[in-house]
Amino acid sequence: MSMSGEYLRVSPDELARLRASTASIVDYLYPEDEHEHPRERRLSVDKSWHAIHYLLNGVPWEGEPPRLNAVLGGEPIGDDDLGYGPVRFLTADEVQEVADALEDVPVFVLLESFDHEALNEAEIYPHDWRGDDQERDLVSSHYTELVAFFRSAAQAGDAMLLYLS
């Protein structure tokens, strides 16, 4: 079983309803009708989540907003644990801050710090970095998608849910 970084854009009104609700956030994230959350409102960075966080922040788990908020930040919402911690949320203002911060770090700058030995030493998931082009390309691709996803969410005034599944 692998850990995957997941994102879901929500409107500020929807976030307010979710925060006020006593219903399970899991039911919202995984509705019976898979079309309830259109593809353009969802993003998975798969196993790249921890490498992206580390390359942005220089540390395995900590960091400072807004870069921290790109992967591991946000406030918990609900009491559900998806197996790897709670679902977290970012407000629309925080999404804007993250979008701006990510645009200040082009993918080529992010990858300047990509060192498989450092990733392994820092115990960055999935803990078996080889340093090949395929890994770099995967992190690069997921980071590029993440930057675009945050920018699109910020332009729409959306909030965001973040979680590891």
C-alpha positions as CSV (number, residue, x, y, z in Angstrom):
1,M,0.0,0.0,0.0
2,S,1.4,3.4,-0.9
3,M,0.8,6.9,0.4
4,S,-0.5,9.3,-2.2
5,G,-0.8,13.1,-1.9
6,E,-4.3,14.2,-2.9
7,Y,-6.0,17.6,-3.4
8,L,-9.5,18.7,-3.9
9,R,-10.6,22.3,-4.8
10,V,-13.7,23.5,-3.0
11,S,-15.6,26.8,-3.0
12,P,-15.3,28.9,0.1
13,D,-19.0,28.3,0.7
14,E,-18.5,24.5,0.5
15,L,-15.6,24.7,2.9
16,A,-17.7,26.6,5.4
17,R,-20.4,23.9,5.1
18,L,-17.8,21.1,5.6
19,R,-16.3,22.8,8.6
20,A,-19.8,23.2,10.2
21,S,-20.9,19.7,9.4
22,T,-20.7,16.7,11.7
23,A,-20.9,14.3,8.8
24,S,-17.8,12.3,7.8
25,I,-15.4,14.1,5.5
26,V,-14.7,10.7,4.0
27,D,-18.2,10.6,2.6
28,Y,-17.5,14.0,0.9
29,L,-14.1,12.9,-0.5
30,Y,-15.4,9.6,-1.8
31,P,-19.0,10.1,-3.0
32,E,-20.9,7.3,-4.6
33,D,-21.2,9.4,-7.8
34,E,-17.6,9.8,-8.9
35,H,-18.7,12.7,-11.1
36,E,-19.5,14.8,-8.1
37,H,-15.9,16.1,-8.0
38,P,-15.0,16.8,-11.7
39,R,-11.4,15.9,-12.7
40,E,-10.3,19.5,-13.0
41,R,-11.1,19.9,-9.3
42,R,-8.9,17.0,-8.2
43,L,-5.2,16.3,-8.3
44,S,-3.0,13.5,-7.2
45,V,0.7,13.9,-6.9
46,D,1.0,10.3,-6.0
47,K,4.2,9.3,-4.2
48,S,5.9,12.6,-5.1
49,W,4.2,14.5,-2.3
50,H,7.0,14.1,0.3
51,A,9.8,14.9,-2.2
52,I,8.0,18.0,-3.3
53,H,7.6,19.1,0.3
54,Y,11.3,18.4,1.1
55,L,12.6,20.2,-2.0
56,L,10.4,23.2,-1.3
57,N,11.2,23.4,2.4
58,G,14.6,21.7,2.9
59,V,13.3,19.6,5.8
60,P,11.3,16.4,5.9
61,W,8.2,17.5,7.9
62,E,8.4,21.1,9.0
63,G,8.5,24.4,7.1
64,E,7.0,27.8,7.0
65,P,3.9,28.9,5.2
66,P,3.2,29.4,2.5
67,R,5.6,26.7,1.2
68,L,4.7,24.3,4.0
69,N,1.0,24.6,3.0
70,A,1.7,23.3,-0.5
71,V,1.8,19.7,0.8
72,L,1.7,19.3,4.6
73,G,0.1,22.5,5.8
74,G,-3.5,23.4,6.5
75,E,-5.8,23.0,9.4
76,P,-7.4,19.6,10.1
77,I,-11.1,19.3,9.2
78,G,-13.3,16.7,10.7
79,D,-12.3,13.8,13.0
80,D,-11.6,11.2,10.3
81,D,-8.1,9.8,9.9
82,L,-7.6,8.5,6.4
83,G,-4.8,6.2,7.6
84,Y,-2.1,8.8,7.2
85,G,-3.6,11.7,9.2
86,P,-6.6,14.0,8.9
87,V,-7.9,15.8,5.9
88,R,-6.6,19.4,6.1
89,F,-7.9,22.6,4.5
90,L,-6.5,25.8,3.1
91,T,-8.7,28.9,2.8
92,A,-8.9,30.8,-0.5
93,D,-6.4,33.3,0.8
94,E,-4.0,30.6,1.8
95,V,-4.4,29.0,-1.7
96,Q,-3.5,32.3,-3.2
97,E,-0.4,32.6,-1.0
98,V,0.7,29.1,-2.0
99,A,0.1,29.7,-5.7
100,D,2.2,32.8,-5.5
101,A,5.0,31.0,-3.6
102,L,5.0,28.1,-6.0
103,E,5.3,30.4,-9.0
104,D,8.5,31.8,-7.4
105,V,10.0,28.3,-7.6
106,P,10.3,27.2,-11.2
107,V,10.6,23.4,-11.7
108,F,14.2,23.7,-12.7
109,V,15.0,25.5,-9.5
110,L,13.2,22.9,-7.5
111,L,15.1,20.1,-9.2
112,E,18.5,21.7,-8.4
113,S,18.1,20.3,-4.9
114,F,17.1,16.8,-6.1
115,D,19.7,14.5,-4.7
116,H,18.6,10.9,-4.2
117,E,21.1,10.3,-1.4
118,A,19.9,13.3,0.5
119,L,16.3,12.2,0.0
120,N,17.1,8.7,1.4
121,E,19.1,10.1,4.3
122,A,16.2,12.4,5.2
123,E,13.8,9.4,5.0
124,I,11.7,11.0,2.3
125,Y,8.9,8.7,1.2
126,P,9.0,6.3,-0.5
127,H,12.5,5.8,1.0
128,D,14.1,4.1,-1.9
129,W,15.3,6.9,-4.2
130,R,17.7,5.7,-6.9
131,G,18.4,9.1,-8.6
132,D,17.4,8.1,-12.1
133,D,15.8,10.3,-14.7
134,Q,12.4,8.6,-14.3
135,E,12.2,9.7,-10.6
136,R,13.3,13.3,-11.5
137,D,10.8,13.4,-14.4
138,L,7.9,12.1,-12.1
139,V,8.6,14.7,-9.4
140,S,9.0,17.4,-12.1
141,S,5.7,16.4,-13.7
142,H,3.8,16.3,-10.4
143,Y,5.3,19.6,-9.3
144,T,4.3,21.3,-12.6
145,E,0.8,20.0,-12.2
146,L,0.7,21.2,-8.6
147,V,1.8,24.7,-9.5
148,A,-0.9,24.9,-12.3
149,F,-3.5,23.4,-9.9
150,F,-2.9,26.0,-7.2
151,R,-2.8,28.8,-9.8
152,S,-6.2,27.7,-11.2
153,A,-7.7,27.4,-7.8
154,A,-6.4,30.8,-6.8
155,Q,-7.8,32.4,-9.9
156,A,-11.2,30.9,-9.2
157,G,-11.1,32.0,-5.6
158,D,-11.3,28.4,-4.4
159,A,-10.2,26.9,-1.0
160,M,-8.6,23.4,-0.9
161,L,-8.6,20.1,0.9
162,L,-5.3,18.2,1.2
163,Y,-4.8,14.7,2.4
164,L,-2.7,11.6,2.2
165,S,-4.4,8.4,1.2
